[in-house]
């Protein structure tokens, strides 16, 4: 189950050089997570305007937890935090604090984009101290990459568009590619809405059945709200769907 929530963090907390202007102060998105026929848990993303070292930032917090029967045998309480520079759309400070079964991890990362380095601190084991790691230009974290993509205009997210980015996960850099493959009318609990269909390229193996085993849908409007994620896993399938939304900047156009 721990790998399932890593997928959620990457791709749900995942969803030009324009500034971040389409996120309102106090936006909240909640997704319901299903593993096969089980109601496995929920994930929530909140965003508010803040400051980091005196510079305007968007503070984003993501949480994920198991619920119901799944929680009884595998308890998950994950917290992710990111301070994203409103002008550059790049992360300045990132926290990953996870409790998944008996597994624990609490890492903090400070990004130095000017000299392409980052400082990683292990808060779970303070004796390990901090270490400086060579980074790359334009690196994103697991939350900031999603808001970076959401800030794109409709024209920038047209069918056939491919995005390549490097994402900092845990204590390692991973290259990701996302391709906009088309649009479709998607049925949700709120009604039907036109959505962009996006396929991230991932490594097949122990988790995914194939290289492109994940598909996600976001609203085809200026919000680019995550609506649905499906992942075909090596064992079973995972689905995360929009369950609640608050303080979204532009009205979502659902039809019955």
Secondary structure, DSSP 8 states (H G I E B T S, - for coil): -HHHHHHHHHHTTT-------S--TTEEEEEEEEETTEEEEEEEEEEEEEEETTEEEEEEEEEEEE-HHHHHHS-EEEEEEEEEETTT--EEEEEEEEEETTEEEEEEEEEETTTTEEEEEESSSGGG-EEEEE--TT-EETTHHHHHHHTS-TGGG-TT-EEEEEEEETTEEEEEEEEEEEEEEEEETTEEEEEEEEEEE---SSSBSSTT-EEEEEESSSS--EEEEEEEBSSSEEEEEEEEEES-SS----B-
